[in-house]
Amino acid sequence: MAALTLRGVRKSYGRGMEVIRGIDLDIPDGEFTVFVGPSGCGKSTLLRMIAGLEDINDGEIVLGGERLNQVPPSQRGVAMVFQSYALYPHMTVAENMGFALKMAGRPRAEIDAAVGRAAEILQIGPLLSRKPRELSGGQRQRVAIGRAIVRKPKVFLFDEPLSNLDAALRVQMRIELSRLHREIGNTMVYVTHDQVEAMTLGDRIAVFNGGRVEQVGAPLTLYQRPANRFVAGFLGSPRMNFVEGLAADTGTGLHLQVHGAGAVPLPTGVAAPGEALTLGVRPEHLALCREGEGWAARIDLVEHLGDALIVHASLRGQGHEPLALRLAPSHTELAVGQAVGLRPDPQHLLLFDTQGRALQ
């Protein structure tokens, strides 16, 4: 096990194609860190750079005190688990898991013992004599993880390993990965575009956008106190609601005037009258009230999820994005086209300036 440090890491593909733009990141020994962000944001490229599968143009990558920039992939002490499993179809599960040790010239007894230990951890002992074609998707992923375990790496790297699995199996594998981390305690770096995986797996999350890290922190910290509008909008499902308005002194204090919908009280000193602001409120912090109360709105769609209702509504006035509310399933009286009022919880509001920065 070892700590991983990135300093000023950059990667470009030709002139003007910079995909990693100066990443600084410290991942402590034994931490489960998740890289999350939209497709094309650079998270998988950075993971491959850590593994040595992509060259680094600038900066340095240090693992356990050793600078890795010029170290070959096989000597870095990292093991990577891919989205595609990358199993050899003609080999058994045991042969797949022990292949790296065999190529390294390790004794047969050592290989068998390492494979046996990994199979016990992953609960795949009965599968050791099978070929990959005889396995389910979840079983294949366990084999791919087992192949990484037998190498006893300093760091595990996971590149969207669950994206090929169905929803129920992804939940099961998230549980398995969390258990695996608790049992072996190695440093793990996990790449995903799935925010649910990020929120449930990571000790810390690094949110990527356009080749940069927007914010790093514990899952609930990023959810409750995002540094900017991008992080606020990326984490959470349905996404955070954003409402544009102008700060105004109404004579009873500073308010955010939302065109055509109403006003929301603002904390003292957060903005000057006339300043443009964006209000952020999560779907679970937006309450439904009677027409004529709160913000004037109209229901566009009602989604029944069993344990909750997701209500999509449009504010009165021009230029507002549709808003989403998460409500208890008891709200059975709602109908598309119904005029309603919306009231944000004043204890759970976020404000952003015109550059998208959170106003704390």
C-alpha positions as a Markdown table, in Angstrom:
| # | Residue | x | y | z |
|---|---|---|---|---|
| 1 | Met | 0.0 | 0.0 | 0.0 |
| 2 | Ala | 1.2 | 3.6 | -0.7 |
| 3 | Ala | 0.1 | 7.1 | -1.0 |
| 4 | Leu | -0.4 | 8.6 | -4.5 |
| 5 | Thr | 0.6 | 12.2 | -5.4 |
| 6 | Leu | 0.0 | 14.1 | -8.6 |
| 7 | Arg | 1.7 | 17.4 | -9.1 |
| 8 | Gly | 1.0 | 19.7 | -12.2 |
| 9 | Val | 0.1 | 16.7 | -14.4 |
| 10 | Arg | -0.6 | 17.6 | -18.0 |
| 11 | Lys | -1.4 | 15.7 | -21.1 |
| 12 | Ser | -1.8 | 17.0 | -24.7 |
| 13 | Tyr | -2.6 | 15.3 | -28.0 |
| 14 | Gly | -1.0 | 17.6 | -30.6 |
| 15 | Arg | -1.3 | 21.4 | -30.7 |
| 16 | Gly | -4.2 | 22.8 | -28.9 |
| 17 | Met | -5.6 | 19.4 | -27.6 |
| 18 | Glu | -4.8 | 19.6 | -23.9 |
| 19 | Val | -6.9 | 17.0 | -22.2 |
| 20 | Ile | -5.3 | 17.1 | -18.7 |
| 21 | Arg | -4.7 | 20.6 | -17.5 |
| 22 | Gly | -2.5 | 20.7 | -14.5 |
| 23 | Ile | -3.9 | 18.3 | -12.0 |
| 24 | Asp | -2.7 | 18.5 | -8.4 |
| 25 | Leu | -4.0 | 15.7 | -6.1 |
| 26 | Asp | -3.0 | 13.9 | -3.0 |
| 27 | Ile | -4.5 | 10.4 | -2.4 |
| 28 | Pro | -3.6 | 9.1 | 1.1 |
| 29 | Asp | -2.5 | 5.5 | 1.7 |
| 30 | Gly | -5.5 | 3.2 | 1.9 |
| 31 | Glu | -8.1 | 5.7 | 0.6 |
| 32 | Phe | -10.8 | 4.9 | -1.9 |
| 33 | Thr | -10.9 | 7.9 | -4.2 |
| 34 | Val | -13.4 | 8.2 | -7.0 |
| 35 | Phe | -12.8 | 10.3 | -10.2 |
| 36 | Val | -16.2 | 11.4 | -11.5 |
| 37 | Gly | -17.3 | 13.6 | -14.3 |
| 38 | Pro | -19.0 | 13.7 | -17.7 |
| 39 | Ser | -17.6 | 11.8 | -20.7 |
| 40 | Gly | -14.5 | 13.3 | -22.2 |
| 41 | Cys | -13.5 | 15.2 | -19.1 |
| 42 | Gly | -10.1 | 13.4 | -18.8 |
| 43 | Lys | -10.7 | 11.1 | -15.8 |
| 44 | Ser | -9.9 | 7.8 | -17.7 |
| 45 | Thr | -6.9 | 9.4 | -19.4 |
| 46 | Leu | -5.5 | 10.4 | -16.0 |
| 47 | Leu | -6.0 | 6.9 | -14.7 |
| 48 | Arg | -4.1 | 5.5 | -17.7 |
| 49 | Met | -1.3 | 8.0 | -17.0 |
| 50 | Ile | -1.0 | 6.7 | -13.4 |
| 51 | Ala | -0.9 | 3.1 | -14.8 |
| 52 | Gly | 1.8 | 4.1 | -17.3 |
| 53 | Leu | -0.4 | 3.4 | -20.4 |
| 54 | Glu | -0.3 | 7.0 | -21.4 |
| 55 | Asp | 2.7 | 9.3 | -21.5 |
| 56 | Ile | 2.8 | 12.4 | -19.2 |
| 57 | Asn | 3.7 | 15.7 | -20.9 |
| 58 | Asp | 4.4 | 17.6 | -17.7 |
| 59 | Gly | 4.3 | 17.3 | -14.0 |
| 60 | Glu | 5.0 | 14.2 | -11.9 |
| 61 | Ile | 3.3 | 11.1 | -10.5 |
| 62 | Val | 4.7 | 9.8 | -7.2 |
| 63 | Leu | 3.6 | 6.5 | -5.6 |
| 64 | Gly | 5.0 | 5.6 | -2.2 |
| 65 | Gly | 7.7 | 8.2 | -2.5 |
| 66 | Glu | 8.9 | 6.9 | -5.9 |
| 67 | Arg | 8.6 | 9.1 | -9.0 |
| 68 | Leu | 6.8 | 7.0 | -11.7 |
| 69 | Asn | 7.2 | 9.2 | -14.8 |
| 70 | Gln | 9.8 | 7.0 | -16.5 |
| 71 | Val | 8.9 | 3.7 | -14.7 |
| 72 | Pro | 7.5 | 1.0 | -17.1 |
| 73 | Pro | 3.9 | 0.0 | -16.3 |
| 74 | Ser | 4.8 | -3.5 | -15.2 |
| 75 | Gln | 7.2 | -2.1 | -12.5 |
| 76 | Arg | 4.9 | 0.6 | -11.1 |
| 77 | Gly | 3.2 | -1.5 | -8.5 |
| 78 | Val | -0.3 | -0.8 | -9.8 |
| 79 | Ala | -3.0 | -3.1 | -11.1 |
| 80 | Met | -5.8 | -1.9 | -13.4 |
| 81 | Val | -9.3 | -3.4 | -13.8 |
| 82 | Phe | -10.9 | -2.5 | -17.1 |
| 83 | Gln | -14.5 | -2.0 | -18.2 |
| 84 | Ser | -14.1 | -4.8 | -20.8 |
| 85 | Tyr | -12.8 | -7.4 | -18.3 |
| 86 | Ala | -9.9 | -8.3 | -20.7 |
| 87 | Leu | -9.9 | -12.0 | -19.8 |
| 88 | Tyr | -8.2 | -14.7 | -22.0 |
| 89 | Pro | -11.1 | -16.8 | -23.4 |
| 90 | His | -9.0 | -20.0 | -23.8 |
| 91 | Met | -7.8 | -20.0 | -20.1 |
| 92 | Thr | -9.7 | -21.1 | -17.0 |
| 93 | Val | -10.5 | -18.6 | -14.3 |
| 94 | Ala | -7.5 | -19.9 | -12.2 |
| 95 | Glu | -5.2 | -19.5 | -15.2 |
| 96 | Asn | -6.5 | -16.0 | -15.9 |
| 97 | Met | -6.0 | -14.9 | -12.3 |
| 98 | Gly | -2.5 | -16.4 | -12.1 |
| 99 | Phe | -1.2 | -15.4 | -15.5 |
| 100 | Ala | 0.8 | -12.3 | -14.4 |
| 101 | Leu | 2.6 | -14.4 | -11.7 |
| 102 | Lys | 3.3 | -17.1 | -14.2 |
| 103 | Met | 4.8 | -14.6 | -16.6 |
| 104 | Ala | 6.9 | -13.3 | -13.8 |
| 105 | Gly | 8.4 | -16.8 | -13.2 |
| 106 | Arg | 6.8 | -17.4 | -9.8 |
| 107 | Pro | 6.7 | -21.0 | -8.5 |
| 108 | Arg | 3.5 | -23.0 | -9.1 |
| 109 | Ala | 2.8 | -23.3 | -5.4 |
| 110 | Glu | 3.0 | -19.6 | -4.9 |
| 111 | Ile | 0.7 | -19.0 | -7.8 |
| 112 | Asp | -1.9 | -21.5 | -6.6 |
| 113 | Ala | -1.8 | -20.0 | -3.1 |
| 114 | Ala | -2.2 | -16.4 | -4.4 |
| 115 | Val | -5.1 | -17.5 | -6.7 |
| 116 | Gly | -6.7 | -19.4 | -3.8 |
| 117 | Arg | -6.6 | -16.4 | -1.5 |
| 118 | Ala | -8.0 | -14.1 | -4.1 |
| 119 | Ala | -10.8 | -16.5 | -4.9 |
| 120 | Glu | -11.7 | -16.8 | -1.2 |
| 121 | Ile | -11.9 | -13.0 | -0.8 |
| 122 | Leu | -14.1 | -12.7 | -3.9 |
| 123 | Gln | -16.1 | -15.9 | -3.2 |
| 124 | Ile | -15.4 | -17.4 | -6.6 |
| 125 | Gly | -13.7 | -20.6 | -5.5 |
| 126 | Pro | -16.2 | -22.9 | -7.3 |
| 127 | Leu | -15.5 | -21.1 | -10.6 |
| 128 | Leu | -11.8 | -21.6 | -10.8 |
| 129 | Ser | -12.0 | -24.4 | -13.4 |
| 130 | Arg | -14.5 | -22.6 | -15.7 |
| 131 | Lys | -13.8 | -20.6 | -18.9 |
| 132 | Pro | -14.9 | -17.0 | -19.2 |
| 133 | Arg | -17.7 | -17.9 | -21.6 |
| 134 | Glu | -19.3 | -19.9 | -18.8 |
| 135 | Leu | -19.5 | -17.0 | -16.5 |
| 136 | Ser | -22.0 | -14.2 | -16.0 |
| 137 | Gly | -21.0 | -10.5 | -16.3 |
| 138 | Gly | -20.6 | -10.1 | -12.6 |
| 139 | Gln | -18.5 | -13.3 | -12.3 |
| 140 | Arg | -16.2 | -12.1 | -15.0 |
| 141 | Gln | -15.7 | -8.8 | -13.3 |
| 142 | Arg | -14.8 | -10.7 | -10.1 |
| 143 | Val | -12.2 | -12.7 | -12.0 |
| 144 | Ala | -10.8 | -9.5 | -13.4 |
| 145 | Ile | -10.5 | -8.0 | -9.9 |
| 146 | Gly | -9.0 | -11.3 | -8.7 |
| 147 | Arg | -6.3 | -11.1 | -11.3 |
| 148 | Ala | -5.4 | -7.7 | -9.9 |
| 149 | Ile | -5.4 | -8.9 | -6.3 |
| 150 | Val | -2.9 | -11.7 | -6.9 |
| 151 | Arg | -0.3 | -9.2 | -8.0 |
| 152 | Lys | -0.4 | -7.5 | -4.6 |
| 153 | Pro | -0.3 | -4.0 | -6.0 |
| 154 | Lys | 0.3 | -0.8 | -4.1 |
| 155 | Val | -2.7 | 0.8 | -5.8 |
| 156 | Phe | -5.8 | -0.6 | -7.6 |
| 157 | Leu | -7.0 | 1.3 | -10.6 |
| 158 | Phe | -10.6 | 0.8 | -11.7 |
| 159 | Asp | -11.7 | 2.2 | -15.1 |
| 160 | Glu | -15.6 | 2.1 | -15.1 |
| 161 | Pro | -15.6 | -1.6 | -14.2 |
| 162 | Leu | -19.4 | -1.8 | -13.7 |
| 163 | Ser | -20.7 | 0.0 | -16.7 |
| 164 | Asn | -21.4 | -3.3 | -18.7 |
| 165 | Leu | -23.6 | -4.7 | -15.9 |
| 166 | Asp | -27.3 | -4.3 | -15.4 |
| 167 | Ala | -28.7 | -2.1 | -12.6 |
| 168 | Ala | -29.3 | -4.8 | -10.0 |
| 169 | Leu | -25.8 | -6.3 | -10.6 |
| 170 | Arg | -24.2 | -2.9 | -10.3 |
| 171 | Val | -25.6 | -2.5 | -6.9 |
| 172 | Gln | -24.4 | -5.9 | -5.8 |
| 173 | Met | -20.9 | -5.2 | -7.2 |
| 174 | Arg | -20.7 | -1.9 | -5.4 |
| 175 | Ile | -21.3 | -3.7 | -2.2 |
| 176 | Glu | -18.6 | -6.3 | -3.1 |
| 177 | Leu | -16.1 | -3.5 | -3.9 |
| 178 | Ser | -16.8 | -1.7 | -0.6 |
| 179 | Arg | -16.3 | -5.0 | 1.2 |
| 180 | Leu | -13.1 | -5.7 | -0.7 |
| 181 | His | -11.6 | -2.3 | 0.2 |
| 182 | Arg | -12.4 | -2.9 | 3.9 |
| 183 | Glu | -10.8 | -6.3 | 3.8 |
| 184 | Ile | -7.5 | -5.6 | 1.9 |
| 185 | Gly | -7.1 | -1.9 | 2.8 |
| 186 | Asn | -5.2 | -1.0 | -0.4 |
| 187 | Thr | -5.3 | 2.5 | -2.0 |
| 188 | Met | -8.0 | 2.4 | -4.7 |
| 189 | Val | -8.7 | 4.9 | -7.5 |
| 190 | Tyr | -12.0 | 4.4 | -9.3 |
| 191 | Val | -13.2 | 6.1 | -12.5 |
| 192 | Thr | -16.9 | 6.5 | -13.3 |
| 193 | His | -19.4 | 8.8 | -14.8 |
| 194 | Asp | -22.1 | 7.4 | -12.6 |
| 195 | Gln | -22.6 | 9.8 | -9.6 |
| 196 | Val | -24.4 | 7.1 | -7.6 |
| 197 | Glu | -21.3 | 4.9 | -7.7 |
| 198 | Ala | -19.2 | 7.9 | -6.8 |
| 199 | Met | -21.4 | 8.9 | -3.8 |
| 200 | Thr | -21.7 | 5.3 | -2.4 |
| 201 | Leu | -18.1 | 4.0 | -3.0 |
| 202 | Gly | -15.7 | 6.9 | -2.4 |
| 203 | Asp | -14.0 | 8.0 | 0.8 |
| 204 | Arg | -13.4 | 11.1 | -1.3 |
| 205 | Ile | -14.6 | 12.3 | -4.7 |
| 206 | Ala | -12.7 | 14.3 | -7.3 |
| 207 | Val | -15.1 | 16.0 | -9.7 |
| 208 | Phe | -13.6 | 16.5 | -13.1 |
| 209 | Asn | -14.6 | 18.9 | -15.8 |
| 210 | Gly | -12.7 | 19.8 | -19.0 |
| 211 | Gly | -9.4 | 18.2 | -17.9 |
| 212 | Arg | -9.4 | 19.9 | -14.5 |
| 213 | Val | -10.5 | 19.0 | -11.0 |
| 214 | Glu | -13.3 | 21.2 | -9.9 |
| 215 | Gln | -13.5 | 20.0 | -6.3 |
| 216 | Val | -12.2 | 17.2 | -4.0 |
| 217 | Gly | -13.9 | 16.1 | -0.8 |
| 218 | Ala | -16.1 | 13.7 | 1.0 |
| 219 | Pro | -19.3 | 12.7 | -0.8 |
| 220 | Leu | -21.7 | 14.5 | 1.5 |
| 221 | Thr | -19.4 | 17.6 | 1.6 |
| 222 | Leu | -19.6 | 17.9 | -2.1 |
| 223 | Tyr | -23.3 | 17.3 | -2.2 |
| 224 | Gln | -24.1 | 19.8 | 0.6 |
| 225 | Arg | -21.4 | 22.4 | 0.0 |
| 226 | Pro | -20.4 | 22.4 | -3.7 |
| 227 | Ala | -17.7 | 24.8 | -4.7 |
| 228 | Asn | -19.4 | 25.9 | -7.9 |
| 229 | Arg | -22.4 | 25.4 | -10.0 |
| 230 | Phe | -20.9 | 22.6 | -12.1 |
| 231 | Val | -20.3 | 20.4 | -9.0 |
| 232 | Ala | -23.7 | 21.3 | -7.6 |
| 233 | Gly | -25.4 | 20.3 | -10.9 |
| 234 | Phe | -23.4 | 17.2 | -11.5 |
| 235 | Leu | -24.0 | 15.5 | -8.2 |
| 236 | Gly | -27.6 | 14.6 | -7.4 |
| 237 | Ser | -30.4 | 12.8 | -9.2 |
| 238 | Pro | -32.6 | 14.6 | -10.3 |
| 239 | Arg | -30.0 | 17.3 | -10.6 |
| 240 | Met | -30.1 | 20.5 | -8.6 |
| 241 | Asn | -32.6 | 23.1 | -9.7 |
| 242 | Phe | -31.2 | 26.5 | -10.8 |
| 243 | Val | -33.2 | 29.7 | -10.8 |
| 244 | Glu | -31.9 | 33.0 | -12.1 |
| 245 | Gly | -32.8 | 36.3 | -10.5 |
| 246 | Leu | -31.7 | 39.7 | -9.3 |
| 247 | Ala | -30.9 | 40.8 | -5.8 |
| 248 | Ala | -33.2 | 43.6 | -4.7 |
| 249 | Asp | -33.8 | 45.6 | -1.5 |
| 250 | Thr | -37.6 | 45.3 | -1.0 |
| 251 | Gly | -37.7 | 47.4 | 2.2 |
| 252 | Thr | -38.0 | 44.3 | 4.3 |
| 253 | Gly | -34.5 | 43.1 | 3.6 |
| 254 | Leu | -32.5 | 41.7 | 0.6 |
| 255 | His | -34.5 | 39.4 | -1.7 |
| 256 | Leu | -33.8 | 37.5 | -4.9 |
| 257 | Gln | -36.4 | 38.5 | -7.4 |
| 258 | Val | -37.3 | 35.7 | -9.7 |
| 259 | His | -39.0 | 37.0 | -12.8 |
| 260 | Gly | -42.7 | 36.2 | -12.9 |
| 261 | Ala | -42.5 | 33.8 | -10.0 |
| 262 | Gly | -41.8 | 35.6 | -6.7 |
| 263 | Ala | -39.0 | 36.5 | -4.4 |
| 264 | Val | -36.8 | 34.6 | -1.9 |
| 265 | Pro | -35.1 | 36.2 | 1.1 |
| 266 | Leu | -31.3 | 36.4 | 0.9 |
| 267 | Pro | -28.7 | 36.5 | 3.8 |
| 268 | Thr | -27.5 | 39.9 | 4.7 |
| 269 | Gly | -24.4 | 41.0 | 2.8 |
| 270 | Val | -24.3 | 38.1 | 0.3 |
| 271 | Ala | -24.9 | 40.5 | -2.6 |
| 272 | Ala | -25.6 | 44.0 | -3.6 |
| 273 | Pro | -29.0 | 45.2 | -4.9 |
| 274 | Gly | -29.1 | 44.8 | -8.7 |
| 275 | Glu | -26.6 | 41.9 | -8.7 |
| 276 | Ala | -27.5 | 38.9 | -10.9 |
| 277 | Leu | -27.4 | 35.6 | -8.9 |
| 278 | Thr | -28.3 | 32.0 | -9.4 |
| 279 | Leu | -30.3 | 30.2 | -6.7 |
| 280 | Gly | -29.7 | 26.4 | -6.3 |
| 281 | Val | -32.1 | 24.1 | -4.6 |
| 282 | Arg | -32.2 | 20.3 | -4.5 |
| 283 | Pro | -35.4 | 18.5 | -5.5 |
| 284 | Glu | -35.9 | 17.2 | -2.0 |
| 285 | His | -35.7 | 20.8 | -0.7 |
| 286 | Leu | -38.4 | 22.2 | -2.9 |
| 287 | Ala | -41.9 | 21.8 | -1.4 |
| 288 | Leu | -45.3 | 21.8 | -3.1 |
| 289 | Cys | -47.9 | 24.3 | -1.9 |
| 290 | Arg | -51.3 | 25.6 | -3.1 |
| 291 | Glu | -51.7 | 27.9 | -6.1 |
| 292 | Gly | -51.1 | 31.5 | -5.0 |
| 293 | Glu | -48.5 | 30.6 | -2.5 |
| 294 | Gly | -44.7 | 30.5 | -3.1 |
| 295 | Trp | -43.4 | 30.5 | -6.7 |
| 296 | Ala | -46.2 | 30.3 | -9.3 |
| 297 | Ala | -45.7 | 27.2 | -11.4 |
| 298 | Arg | -47.4 | 24.6 | -13.5 |
| 299 | Ile | -46.9 | 20.8 | -13.5 |
| 300 | Asp | -45.4 | 19.4 | -16.7 |
| 301 | Leu | -44.8 | 15.7 | -15.8 |
| 302 | Val | -45.3 | 13.4 | -12.8 |
| 303 | Glu | -43.0 | 10.3 | -12.5 |
| 304 | His | -44.0 | 7.5 | -10.2 |
| 305 | Leu | -40.9 | 5.7 | -8.7 |
| 306 | Gly | -42.8 | 3.7 | -6.1 |
| 307 | Asp | -41.0 | 5.1 | -3.1 |
| 308 | Ala | -41.2 | 8.7 | -4.4 |
| 309 | Leu | -42.7 | 11.0 | -7.0 |
| 310 | Ile | -40.6 | 13.1 | -9.2 |
| 311 | Val | -42.6 | 16.2 | -10.3 |
| 312 | His | -41.3 | 18.4 | -13.1 |
| 313 | Ala | -42.8 | 21.9 | -13.1 |
| 314 | Ser | -42.2 | 25.1 | -15.0 |
| 315 | Leu | -42.1 | 28.5 | -13.3 |
| 316 | Arg | -44.4 | 31.3 | -14.6 |
| 317 | Gly | -42.4 | 33.7 | -16.7 |
| 318 | Gln | -39.9 | 33.4 | -19.5 |
| 319 | Gly | -36.4 | 31.9 | -19.5 |
| 320 | His | -36.6 | 29.6 | -16.5 |
| 321 | Glu | -35.3 | 26.0 | -16.7 |
| 322 | Pro | -37.9 | 23.3 | -15.6 |
| 323 | Leu | -37.7 | 22.4 | -12.0 |
| 324 | Ala | -37.8 | 19.0 | -10.3 |
| 325 | Leu | -39.3 | 18.1 | -6.9 |
| 326 | Arg | -38.9 | 14.8 | -5.0 |
| 327 | Leu | -42.1 | 14.2 | -3.1 |
| 328 | Ala | -43.6 | 11.4 | -1.0 |
| 329 | Pro | -45.7 | 8.9 | -3.1 |
| 330 | Ser | -48.8 | 10.0 | -1.2 |
| 331 | His | -49.2 | 13.0 | -3.5 |
| 332 | Thr | -51.7 | 11.1 | -5.8 |
| 333 | Glu | -53.8 | 14.2 | -6.6 |
| 334 | Leu | -51.3 | 15.8 | -8.9 |
| 335 | Ala | -52.0 | 16.1 | -12.6 |
| 336 | Val | -50.2 | 17.5 | -15.6 |
| 337 | Gly | -51.2 | 21.1 | -16.3 |
| 338 | Gln | -52.1 | 21.8 | -12.7 |
| 339 | Ala | -51.2 | 25.2 | -11.3 |
| 340 | Val | -49.3 | 25.0 | -8.1 |
| 341 | Gly | -47.0 | 26.9 | -5.8 |
| 342 | Leu | -43.4 | 25.9 | -5.0 |
| 343 | Arg | -41.6 | 26.9 | -1.8 |
| 344 | Pro | -37.8 | 26.4 | -1.4 |
| 345 | Asp | -36.5 | 25.4 | 2.0 |
| 346 | Pro | -34.6 | 28.5 | 3.2 |
| 347 | Gln | -32.2 | 26.3 | 5.2 |
| 348 | His | -31.0 | 24.5 | 2.1 |
| 349 | Leu | -30.4 | 27.1 | -0.5 |
| 350 | Leu | -27.2 | 27.7 | -2.4 |
| 351 | Leu | -26.3 | 30.9 | -4.2 |
| 352 | Phe | -23.9 | 31.3 | -7.2 |
| 353 | Asp | -22.4 | 34.4 | -8.8 |
| 354 | Thr | -22.3 | 35.0 | -12.5 |
| 355 | Gln | -19.0 | 33.0 | -12.8 |
| 356 | Gly | -20.7 | 30.0 | -11.2 |
| 357 | Arg | -18.8 | 30.3 | -7.9 |
| 358 | Ala | -20.7 | 29.3 | -4.7 |
| 359 | Leu | -21.3 | 32.2 | -2.3 |
| 360 | Gln | -20.7 | 30.8 | 1.1 |
